């Protein structure tokens, strides 16, 4: 769809959308919210409440955007995604899961909305899809399906060029660069990603990662030495400052051993 204005064509993107959700009131509620926040960009063309119906509708209607409930009456959203042929669409999971499952979505760089859906979060989700490619890579789906039921030992780091699957144990440190984060890995690879260091501090909230400075998150297993002057010497031959506000907590932690 486009409009002609002042000798220029303005293209209005309209996403044909299917809502896969097994609760009728949630189907309609999300549809009403979408009509409110994105009437010119989202057109709901169908609803599905179970796996077979969802697969048939997706392959027949070929939507541009799908909101996919994780748990359905007779299966899961993963079952739907494994069976469909049409895979050229944007995908946003909806879930009532908490804690570990939400952590799994973040680890695998997959967009999701927590139910009950917040209207501001919905606006942001619609905004995000405009700057992103369509259907996720198979590795993301596989890891998400696995990581919702067991401890996650890898993280997917998305860049414009690729989805990097990285073992958490191979992350030496992360460094803030404005609104970006730079990962330093054990194989000397560096990966820049457009998310804040605070985001990864919360995501990598395991006993081996410590935020020693506003700009630095380190894996303590790669510490070579540390000085009382407030410098940490890492295995990649870098020297990382420990901020005054974190120094006492950090050295108390180190004295306990790890």
C-alpha positions as CSV (number, residue, x, y, z in Angstrom):
1,X,0.0,0.0,0.0
2,X,1.3,3.5,-0.7
3,X,0.1,7.1,-1.0
4,X,1.2,9.8,-3.4
5,X,2.2,13.1,-1.8
6,X,4.2,16.0,-3.2
7,X,5.7,14.0,-6.0
8,X,6.9,11.3,-3.6
9,X,5.5,7.9,-2.8
10,X,5.0,7.1,0.9
11,X,4.8,3.4,1.6
12,X,2.6,2.4,4.5
13,X,3.5,-1.0,5.8
14,X,0.4,-3.1,6.7
15,X,1.2,-6.3,8.5
16,X,-1.3,-9.1,7.9
17,X,-1.5,-10.6,11.4
18,X,-2.6,-13.9,13.0
19,X,-3.1,-14.3,16.7
20,X,-2.4,-17.8,18.0
21,X,-4.0,-17.9,21.5
22,X,-6.2,-20.6,23.1
23,X,-8.2,-18.2,25.3
24,X,-10.9,-16.3,23.5
25,X,-10.9,-13.2,25.7
26,X,-7.2,-12.9,25.3
27,X,-7.5,-13.2,21.5
28,X,-10.1,-10.4,21.4
29,X,-8.3,-8.3,24.0
30,X,-5.0,-8.3,22.0
31,X,-6.9,-7.6,18.8
32,X,-8.6,-4.5,20.4
33,X,-5.2,-3.3,21.7
34,X,-3.6,-3.7,18.3
35,X,-6.4,-1.7,16.7
36,X,-5.8,1.0,19.3
37,X,-2.0,1.3,19.0
38,X,-1.4,0.4,15.4
39,X,-4.5,0.8,13.2
40,X,-2.5,1.8,10.1
41,X,0.2,-1.0,10.4
42,X,-1.5,-4.1,11.8
43,X,-4.5,-5.9,10.3
44,X,-5.7,-9.0,12.2
45,X,-6.8,-11.5,9.6
46,X,-7.4,-14.5,11.8
47,X,-7.3,-16.3,15.1
48,X,-6.2,-19.9,16.0
49,X,-6.5,-21.7,19.3
50,X,-4.9,-25.0,18.7
51,X,-1.9,-26.4,16.8
52,X,-3.5,-27.9,13.7
53,X,-5.7,-24.9,13.1
54,X,-2.8,-22.5,13.5
55,X,-0.6,-24.5,11.0
56,X,-3.4,-24.5,8.4
57,X,-4.2,-20.8,8.8
58,X,-0.5,-19.7,8.7
59,X,0.3,-21.7,5.6
60,X,-3.0,-20.7,3.9
61,X,-3.1,-17.0,4.8
62,X,0.7,-16.4,4.8
63,X,0.8,-13.6,7.4
64,X,3.5,-11.0,7.9
65,X,3.2,-11.0,11.7
66,X,2.2,-13.7,14.3
67,X,1.5,-13.3,18.0
68,X,2.2,-16.8,19.3
69,X,1.1,-18.2,22.6
70,X,3.7,-20.5,24.1
71,X,1.3,-23.0,25.6
72,X,-1.8,-24.1,23.6
73,X,-4.6,-26.6,24.6
74,X,-3.2,-29.5,22.6
75,X,0.5,-28.6,22.3
76,X,2.7,-25.5,22.1
77,X,3.7,-22.7,19.9
78,X,6.9,-24.7,19.2
79,X,4.8,-27.5,17.7
80,X,3.2,-25.0,15.3
81,X,6.5,-23.5,14.2
82,X,7.9,-27.0,13.5
83,X,5.0,-27.9,11.3
84,X,4.4,-24.8,9.1
85,X,5.8,-24.3,5.6
86,X,5.4,-20.6,5.5
87,X,8.1,-18.9,7.5
88,X,8.4,-15.4,6.1
89,X,6.9,-13.5,9.0
90,X,7.7,-11.5,12.2
91,X,7.1,-13.5,15.4
92,X,6.3,-12.2,18.8
93,X,5.7,-14.8,21.6
94,X,3.1,-14.1,24.3
95,X,3.5,-15.9,27.6
96,X,2.4,-16.0,31.2
97,X,5.6,-17.7,32.2
98,X,7.9,-16.1,34.8
99,X,11.6,-16.1,35.8
100,X,13.5,-18.8,34.0
101,X,11.4,-18.9,30.9
102,X,11.5,-15.2,30.4
103,X,15.3,-15.4,30.9
104,X,15.3,-18.0,28.1
105,X,13.6,-15.6,25.7
106,X,16.2,-13.0,26.4
107,X,19.1,-15.4,26.1
108,X,17.9,-16.4,22.6
109,X,17.2,-12.8,21.4
110,X,13.6,-13.6,20.8
111,X,10.8,-11.0,21.2
112,X,8.0,-11.7,23.7
113,X,5.2,-10.1,25.6
114,X,4.3,-11.1,29.1
115,X,0.6,-11.7,29.7
116,X,-1.5,-9.8,30.5
117,X,-0.1,-7.7,27.7
118,X,0.8,-4.1,28.6
119,X,-0.2,-1.6,26.0
120,X,3.1,0.3,26.1
121,X,5.1,-2.9,25.7
122,X,2.9,-3.8,22.8
123,X,3.7,-0.4,21.1
124,X,7.4,-1.1,21.6
125,X,7.1,-4.6,20.1
126,X,5.4,-3.3,17.0
127,X,8.0,-0.6,16.7
128,X,10.9,-3.1,17.0
129,X,9.7,-5.4,14.1
130,X,10.1,-2.6,11.6
131,X,13.9,-2.6,12.0
132,X,14.3,-6.4,12.1
133,X,14.4,-9.3,9.7
134,X,11.5,-11.7,9.6
135,X,11.4,-15.3,10.8
136,X,14.0,-16.2,13.4
137,X,16.8,-18.7,12.7
138,X,16.2,-22.4,13.5
139,X,19.0,-22.3,16.1
140,X,17.0,-19.7,18.1
141,X,13.9,-21.9,18.2
142,X,15.8,-25.0,19.0
143,X,17.7,-23.3,21.9
144,X,14.6,-21.6,23.2
145,X,12.6,-24.9,23.3
146,X,15.5,-26.6,25.1
147,X,16.3,-23.7,27.5
148,X,12.7,-23.3,28.8
149,X,13.2,-26.7,30.5
150,X,16.9,-26.7,31.6
151,X,19.7,-24.5,32.6
152,X,20.9,-22.2,29.8
153,X,24.7,-22.5,29.1
154,X,24.7,-20.5,25.8
155,X,23.5,-17.1,24.8
156,X,22.6,-15.7,21.4
157,X,24.1,-12.3,20.6
158,X,22.3,-10.7,17.7
159,X,24.1,-8.3,15.4
160,X,23.2,-6.9,12.0
161,X,25.4,-9.5,10.3
162,X,24.5,-12.6,12.2
163,X,23.2,-14.4,15.3
164,X,26.2,-15.4,17.3
165,X,25.8,-18.5,19.6
166,X,28.2,-18.1,22.4
167,X,28.9,-20.3,25.4
168,X,28.6,-18.2,28.5
169,X,31.8,-19.7,30.0
170,X,33.7,-18.2,27.0
171,X,32.7,-14.6,27.8
172,X,35.7,-12.9,29.4
173,X,34.1,-9.5,29.9
174,X,31.6,-7.0,28.5
175,X,32.3,-3.3,28.1
176,X,29.8,-0.5,27.7
177,X,30.1,1.7,24.6
178,X,27.2,4.2,25.0
179,X,24.0,2.3,24.3
180,X,26.0,-0.6,22.9
181,X,27.9,-3.5,24.6
182,X,31.1,-5.0,23.4
183,X,31.7,-8.7,24.2
184,X,35.3,-10.0,24.6
185,X,35.5,-13.7,24.1
186,X,38.0,-16.4,25.0
187,X,38.9,-17.0,21.3
188,X,39.8,-13.3,21.0
189,X,36.7,-12.5,19.1
190,X,34.8,-9.3,19.8
191,X,31.1,-8.8,19.2
192,X,29.3,-5.4,19.4
193,X,25.6,-5.5,20.1
194,X,23.0,-2.7,20.3
195,X,21.9,-3.4,23.9
196,X,23.0,-1.7,27.1
197,X,25.5,-3.2,29.5
198,X,22.7,-3.1,32.2
199,X,20.6,-5.4,30.0
200,X,23.4,-8.0,30.0
201,X,24.3,-7.5,33.6
202,X,20.7,-8.6,34.5
203,X,20.8,-11.4,32.0
204,X,24.1,-12.8,33.1
205,X,23.2,-12.6,36.8
206,X,25.2,-15.7,37.6
207,X,27.8,-16.1,40.4
208,X,30.7,-15.7,37.9
209,X,29.8,-12.3,36.5
210,X,30.5,-9.1,38.5
211,X,29.8,-5.4,37.5
212,X,33.1,-3.9,38.8
213,X,32.5,-0.5,37.1
214,X,29.8,1.4,35.3
215,X,31.5,0.4,32.0
216,X,32.7,-3.1,32.8
217,X,31.1,-6.5,33.6
218,X,33.7,-9.3,34.1
219,X,33.8,-13.0,34.4
220,X,35.7,-13.7,37.6
221,X,37.0,-17.0,36.2
222,X,39.2,-15.0,33.9
223,X,40.8,-12.8,36.5
224,X,44.6,-13.2,36.6
225,X,45.2,-10.9,39.6
226,X,43.8,-7.9,41.4
227,X,45.4,-5.1,43.3
228,X,44.2,-3.2,46.3
229,X,44.7,-0.1,44.3
230,X,41.5,-1.0,42.5
231,X,42.6,-2.7,39.2
232,X,41.6,-6.1,38.0
233,X,44.0,-7.9,35.6
234,X,42.2,-10.1,33.1
235,X,43.3,-13.2,31.1
236,X,43.1,-11.2,27.9
237,X,45.8,-8.8,29.2
238,X,43.5,-6.0,30.0
239,X,43.4,-3.9,33.2
240,X,39.9,-3.1,34.4
241,X,39.2,-0.5,37.0
242,X,37.0,-1.3,40.0
243,X,34.8,1.7,40.9
244,X,34.9,3.2,44.4
245,X,31.3,2.2,45.0
246,X,31.9,-1.4,44.1
247,X,35.4,-1.8,45.5
248,X,34.4,-2.9,49.1
249,X,31.8,-5.4,47.8
250,X,34.2,-6.7,45.2
251,X,37.1,-7.4,47.5
252,X,34.8,-8.9,50.1
253,X,33.6,-11.2,47.5
254,X,37.1,-12.1,46.3
255,X,38.2,-12.9,49.9
256,X,35.5,-15.5,50.1
257,X,37.0,-17.2,47.0
258,X,35.1,-18.4,44.0
